[in-house]
Amino acid sequence: MLRREFLQTAASGAAVALIPCVGRAQEAFPSRPMKLVVPYSAGGPTDVVGRRYAEKVGEMLGQPVIVENRTGAGGTIGSNAVAKAAPDGYTLLFGSSSSHVTSPLMLRQPPYDPLKDFTLINIGVLPLVLVVRTGLPAQNFTDFMNLLHANPGKYTFGSGGVGSINHLAGELLKMRAGVDALHVPFQGTNPAQVALMAGQIDFLFDTVASAMPQQQAGRLKIIATLSERRSASAPDIPTTIESGIPDSSVVTVNFLAMPSTVPARVVTRLVDATKKVMADPTMLDALTKMGIEPIANTDPVSSAQFVASEISRWAPIVKATGVSI
């Protein structure tokens, strides 16, 4: 009799002990602060957008989202930290498709797969523009192409460093247009822009938000947009495609990412919150001022398709140019 009562009591205790475990497994997400890793330095365009996103999504989710900058190796250090983080949705990545796709292609042993190891939610697209020094004898893109064709290897273009998106944009244009120019890497895009305005280099691939104020001040000229259609921030600037250079668009997409094994219910929660953030008028206004065009389909499926297409597109370019980091 005592034995049966003991077993019944023990079984009841075990059942009670299991209740908190079940509760924890199904607890509402998020129930504590979250971390958003930006794999670039503070103050850059992706960092600025990421911080604005963190503020807004934190309000939507009812938990603070703390931004952490983890730089190095073309963004792969911060991205790898998130890929290896606990797959619970509390450690997220706010990145840029340009380095997320191309940096692993330039590493001998990439620490992660940019597609298979992440679930991504694309947020906004930022096209690059082609800018030239004011003294360059080219009033438009056609003049510019004629100049390069007539003087192979004479003119120089700057970038934020070897393997950066504005470096690869130059290599892509050279291949697509059949021209030659000398690449001059700098420690960041801002120093490259300063060199351009000083006449030390001839052209540069930059963002609309960065280049437009300088053009308005007469310090440089924007002569083309590297996107499939004209930028809403610069509707008067023709694209390189409409100017006769096929498959020459170069855009960078800001995205939210997490380990690919994060539970579906958490992914859904983050997708829904992101859609609300992107519908917020103040967020839309901030993106527009930075030249970023919001993406309507903020879902993991279309985001993965975009990354896959970018990998297929850039892999042969990286291989052909022999760029490595």
C-alpha positions as CSV (number, residue, x, y, z in Angstrom):
1,M,0.0,0.0,0.0
2,L,2.8,2.4,0.9
3,R,4.6,1.5,-2.2
4,R,1.6,2.2,-4.5
5,E,1.0,5.6,-2.8
6,F,4.7,6.4,-3.2
7,L,4.6,5.7,-6.9
8,Q,1.4,7.7,-7.4
9,T,3.0,10.7,-5.6
10,A,6.2,10.4,-7.6
11,A,4.3,10.2,-10.9
12,S,2.3,13.3,-10.0
13,G,5.4,15.1,-9.1
14,A,7.0,14.2,-12.4
15,A,4.0,15.4,-14.3
16,V,4.1,18.7,-12.5
17,A,7.8,19.1,-13.1
18,L,7.2,18.7,-16.9
19,I,4.7,21.6,-17.0
20,P,7.4,24.4,-16.9
21,C,9.4,22.6,-19.7
22,V,6.4,22.5,-21.9
23,G,5.6,26.1,-21.2
24,R,9.2,27.1,-22.0
25,A,9.1,25.2,-25.3
26,Q,5.9,27.1,-26.4
27,E,6.6,30.5,-24.7
28,A,5.6,33.5,-26.6
29,F,8.4,35.0,-28.8
30,P,10.1,37.2,-27.9
31,S,10.1,37.0,-24.1
32,R,13.5,38.8,-23.6
33,P,15.8,41.3,-25.4
34,M,17.2,40.4,-28.8
35,K,20.5,41.0,-30.5
36,L,20.9,42.4,-34.0
37,V,24.4,41.9,-35.4
38,V,25.6,44.3,-38.1
39,P,28.7,42.9,-39.7
40,Y,30.0,46.4,-40.7
41,S,31.3,49.4,-38.8
42,A,29.0,51.9,-37.0
43,G,27.8,54.8,-39.1
44,G,27.8,53.1,-42.5
45,P,24.7,52.8,-44.6
46,T,23.8,49.3,-43.5
47,D,24.4,50.2,-39.8
48,V,22.2,53.3,-40.1
49,V,19.3,51.3,-41.6
50,G,19.8,48.4,-39.2
51,R,19.6,50.7,-36.2
52,R,16.4,52.2,-37.4
53,Y,15.0,48.8,-38.1
54,A,16.0,47.6,-34.6
55,E,14.2,50.5,-33.0
56,K,11.0,49.9,-35.0
57,V,10.9,46.1,-34.8
58,G,11.6,46.3,-31.0
59,E,8.5,48.5,-30.7
60,M,6.5,46.0,-32.7
61,L,7.7,43.0,-30.7
62,G,7.6,44.6,-27.3
63,Q,11.3,43.8,-26.5
64,P,14.4,45.8,-27.0
65,V,16.7,44.9,-29.9
66,I,20.3,45.7,-29.2
67,V,22.6,46.4,-32.1
68,E,26.1,44.9,-32.1
69,N,28.7,45.8,-34.7
70,R,31.0,42.8,-35.5
71,T,33.3,43.8,-38.4
72,G,36.0,42.0,-40.4
73,A,36.7,39.8,-43.4
74,G,34.2,41.5,-45.7
75,G,31.3,41.0,-43.2
76,T,31.9,37.2,-42.8
77,I,32.9,37.5,-39.1
78,G,29.6,38.9,-38.0
79,S,27.6,36.7,-40.4
80,N,29.4,33.6,-39.1
81,A,28.6,34.5,-35.5
82,V,24.9,34.6,-36.3
83,A,25.1,31.4,-38.4
84,K,26.6,29.6,-35.4
85,A,24.3,31.2,-32.8
86,A,21.6,29.3,-31.0
87,P,18.7,28.9,-33.5
88,D,16.1,30.5,-31.2
89,G,15.6,33.8,-33.1
90,Y,17.2,35.9,-30.4
91,T,20.4,36.5,-32.4
92,L,19.8,38.1,-35.8
93,L,21.8,39.5,-38.6
94,F,21.2,42.8,-40.4
95,G,23.3,42.6,-43.5
96,S,23.9,43.6,-47.1
97,S,23.5,41.1,-50.0
98,S,26.6,42.4,-51.7
99,S,29.1,41.2,-49.2
100,H,26.9,38.3,-47.9
101,V,27.0,36.8,-51.4
102,T,30.4,37.8,-52.6
103,S,32.6,37.5,-49.5
104,P,32.2,33.7,-49.2
105,L,33.0,33.4,-53.0
106,M,36.3,35.2,-52.3
107,L,37.4,33.1,-49.4
108,R,39.3,29.8,-49.8
109,Q,37.4,28.2,-47.0
110,P,34.2,30.1,-46.3
111,P,32.9,29.5,-42.8
112,Y,29.2,29.3,-43.8
113,D,27.0,28.9,-46.8
114,P,25.2,32.2,-47.5
115,L,22.1,30.4,-48.6
116,K,21.8,27.1,-46.8
117,D,22.9,28.3,-43.4
118,F,20.4,31.2,-43.1
119,T,16.8,32.1,-43.4
120,L,16.6,35.6,-44.9
121,I,14.0,38.3,-45.1
122,N,14.9,41.0,-47.7
123,I,13.9,44.5,-46.7
124,G,15.1,47.2,-49.2
125,V,17.1,47.5,-52.4
126,L,19.9,50.1,-52.9
127,P,21.1,50.6,-56.5
128,L,24.6,51.9,-57.2
129,V,25.3,54.9,-59.4
130,L,28.3,55.7,-61.6
131,V,29.9,59.0,-60.7
132,V,32.7,60.8,-62.4
133,R,35.0,63.7,-61.5
134,T,33.8,67.0,-62.7
135,G,36.8,67.6,-65.0
136,L,36.3,64.3,-66.9
137,P,35.4,65.1,-70.6
138,A,32.2,63.1,-70.5
139,Q,28.7,64.7,-70.1
140,N,26.8,61.4,-70.2
141,F,27.2,57.7,-70.1
142,T,27.7,57.4,-73.9
143,D,30.6,59.9,-73.8
144,F,32.0,58.0,-70.9
145,M,32.0,54.7,-72.8
146,N,33.5,56.3,-75.8
147,L,36.3,57.7,-73.6
148,L,37.1,54.3,-72.1
149,H,37.0,52.6,-75.4
150,A,39.4,55.1,-76.9
151,N,41.8,55.0,-74.0
152,P,42.1,51.4,-72.6
153,G,43.8,51.3,-69.2
154,K,44.2,55.1,-69.0
155,Y,41.4,56.0,-66.6
156,T,41.1,54.9,-62.9
157,F,38.2,54.0,-60.7
158,G,38.1,53.8,-56.9
159,S,36.5,51.5,-54.5
160,G,36.1,50.8,-50.8
161,G,38.6,48.0,-51.0
162,V,39.5,44.9,-53.0
163,G,36.4,42.7,-53.3
164,S,34.0,45.5,-52.2
165,I,30.8,45.8,-54.2
166,N,32.0,49.0,-55.9
167,H,35.1,47.2,-56.9
168,L,33.1,44.3,-58.4
169,A,30.8,46.8,-60.1
170,G,33.7,48.2,-61.9
171,E,34.9,44.7,-62.9
172,L,31.4,43.8,-64.1
173,L,31.1,46.9,-66.2
174,K,34.6,46.3,-67.8
175,M,33.5,42.8,-68.8
176,R,30.1,43.7,-70.0
177,A,31.2,46.8,-72.0
178,G,34.6,45.5,-73.2
179,V,36.6,48.3,-71.7
180,D,39.6,48.6,-69.4
181,A,40.3,50.8,-66.4
182,L,42.7,50.7,-63.5
183,H,41.2,49.8,-60.1
184,V,42.5,51.9,-57.1
185,P,41.3,50.5,-53.7
186,F,40.8,52.7,-50.7
187,Q,40.1,52.0,-47.0
188,G,36.4,52.6,-47.4
189,T,34.1,54.3,-49.9
190,N,34.2,57.7,-48.3
191,P,38.0,58.1,-48.8
192,A,37.4,57.0,-52.4
193,Q,34.8,59.7,-52.9
194,V,37.1,62.3,-51.4
195,A,39.8,61.2,-53.9
196,L,37.3,61.5,-56.8
197,M,36.3,65.0,-55.8
198,A,40.0,65.9,-55.6
199,G,40.6,64.6,-59.1
200,Q,42.9,61.8,-58.0
201,I,40.7,59.1,-59.7
202,D,38.3,59.3,-62.6
203,F,35.2,57.5,-61.5
204,L,33.5,55.6,-58.7
205,F,30.4,53.4,-58.1
206,D,28.6,54.9,-55.1
207,T,25.1,55.0,-53.6
208,V,22.5,57.6,-54.5
209,A,22.3,58.9,-51.0
210,S,26.1,59.5,-50.8
211,A,26.5,60.9,-54.3
212,M,23.5,63.1,-54.7
213,P,24.5,65.8,-52.2
214,Q,27.9,66.0,-53.8
215,Q,26.5,66.4,-57.3
216,Q,24.2,69.1,-56.1
217,A,27.2,70.9,-54.7
218,G,29.0,70.6,-58.0
219,R,31.7,68.3,-56.7
220,L,31.0,65.3,-59.0
221,K,28.6,64.1,-61.7
222,I,26.2,61.1,-61.6
223,I,26.0,59.8,-65.2
224,A,24.3,56.4,-64.8
225,T,22.3,54.1,-62.5
226,L,23.3,50.5,-62.2
227,S,19.8,49.0,-61.8
228,E,17.2,47.4,-64.1
229,R,15.0,50.5,-63.8
230,R,15.7,54.1,-62.9
231,S,16.0,54.9,-59.2
232,A,13.0,56.7,-57.6
233,S,15.6,58.9,-55.9
234,A,17.2,59.9,-59.2
235,P,14.6,59.4,-61.9
236,D,16.4,61.6,-64.5
237,I,19.5,59.4,-64.4
238,P,19.4,56.7,-67.1
239,T,20.4,53.1,-66.3
240,T,23.4,51.4,-67.9
241,I,21.1,48.8,-69.3
242,E,18.9,51.3,-71.2
243,S,22.2,52.9,-72.4
244,G,23.2,49.6,-74.1
245,I,25.1,47.5,-71.6
246,P,23.1,44.4,-70.9
247,D,23.2,42.5,-67.5
248,S,25.1,45.4,-65.9
249,S,22.8,46.1,-62.9
250,V,24.5,46.2,-59.5
251,V,22.2,46.5,-56.4
252,T,22.7,45.7,-52.8
253,V,19.8,44.5,-50.7
254,N,19.5,45.0,-47.0
255,F,18.1,42.0,-45.2
256,L,17.3,40.4,-41.9
257,A,18.7,36.9,-41.4
258,M,18.8,34.2,-38.8
259,P,20.1,30.6,-38.6
260,S,18.3,28.3,-41.0
261,T,17.1,26.1,-38.1
262,V,15.1,28.7,-36.3
263,P,11.6,27.3,-35.7
264,A,9.0,28.2,-38.3
265,R,6.7,30.0,-35.7
266,V,9.6,32.3,-34.8
267,V,10.3,33.0,-38.5
268,T,6.6,33.8,-39.1
269,R,6.6,36.2,-36.1
270,L,9.7,38.0,-37.4
271,V,8.3,38.2,-41.0
272,D,5.0,39.7,-39.7
273,A,6.8,42.2,-37.5
274,T,9.1,43.2,-40.4
275,K,6.1,43.8,-42.7
276,K,4.6,46.1,-40.1
277,V,7.9,47.9,-39.8
278,M,8.1,48.4,-43.5
279,A,4.6,49.8,-43.6
280,D,5.5,52.4,-41.0
281,P,5.5,55.9,-42.6
282,T,8.5,57.1,-40.7
283,M,10.5,54.1,-41.7
284,L,9.5,54.5,-45.3
285,D,10.5,58.1,-45.2
286,A,13.9,57.3,-43.7
287,L,14.6,54.7,-46.4
288,T,13.6,57.0,-49.2
289,K,16.0,59.7,-47.9
290,M,18.8,57.1,-48.1
291,G,17.9,56.1,-51.6
292,I,16.6,52.7,-50.5
293,E,13.5,51.3,-52.2
294,P,11.4,49.0,-50.0
295,I,10.8,45.4,-51.2
296,A,7.2,44.4,-51.3
297,N,7.8,40.6,-50.9
298,T,9.5,40.4,-47.5
299,D,9.3,36.6,-47.3
300,P,12.0,33.9,-46.9
301,V,11.2,32.1,-50.2
302,S,11.6,35.1,-52.5
303,S,14.6,36.3,-50.4
304,A,16.3,32.9,-50.9
305,Q,15.6,33.0,-54.6
306,F,17.3,36.4,-54.9
307,V,20.4,35.2,-53.0
308,A,20.6,32.1,-55.2
309,S,20.4,34.2,-58.3
310,E,23.1,36.6,-57.0
311,I,25.5,33.7,-56.2
312,S,25.1,32.3,-59.7
313,R,25.7,35.8,-61.2
314,W,28.7,36.8,-59.2
315,A,30.6,33.5,-58.9
316,P,31.9,33.6,-62.5
317,I,32.8,37.3,-62.1
318,V,34.8,36.7,-58.9
319,K,36.5,33.7,-60.5
320,A,37.4,35.6,-63.7
321,T,38.9,38.5,-61.9
322,G,40.8,36.3,-59.3
323,V,39.7,38.6,-56.4
324,S,40.3,37.1,-53.0
325,I,40.1,38.4,-49.4
